[in-house]
Amino acid sequence: MKRILWTFVLLLAPCSLPLLLAQSSLVGRTYYNANILGEKMNEAISMAMPDAKAKKIAEEEKAKGRKLTAAEKAEIDKKMQESLQKADAVMKGMTTAITVEFKSETQAIMKMDMQISEEAMKKAGISWAKRKAMKAAMALAPSTQKANYVVKGNLVILDPNDEPDTLRLSDDGKYLYGKFDKKTNFKLTRTK
């Protein structure tokens, strides 16, 4: 009889393990990413450059009423590369860290820490007044926000009643995946 019971338990264990993991509580867990936009912004800029270059050439050709010479195209390319270097300097000096802490079965705290290096802004040619205005705007932005959440399977829905923000929990519970906007995905790693 014991053998039959143990055989039954062993056969059901693999089937029930995913269900048990899916239903585990998020309380006490913390998920973090030091810079959610780092790689994505560089990718977006690199992908936008060919279109921007083609558009600039078309505008110049329309304004001049003729095809551009190789030297004129090279000058546009040079200006585009300078702009790309400035944008790259800003992206390297800009970090957006996100932390999500699950405090109870229904409450989470989201923290966002956005930093822009003064040196990076100078390299990008941003004036003193604009740099100060950007820092002031960042200082006024809320860095910590409480949110209610519900769990539906592997989906974690933050603020389900107001403006829902849906994150997806990995099967092993080590990662939370989300979207910063329609095209920008991010991944938070469990630290606690």
QUIZI-V319924 format. One record per helix or strand. SS is the DSSP state (H for helix, E for strand). FROM is the first residue (numbers start at 1). TO is the last residue. If there is no record, write none. Layout:
{{SS;FROM;TO} {SS;FROM;TO}}
This chain:
{{H;2;22} {E;30;33} {H;38;64} {H;70;92} {E;94;102} {E;107;116} {H;118;123} {H;128;140} {E;144;152} {E;155;158} {E;165;169} {E;175;179} {E;185;190}}
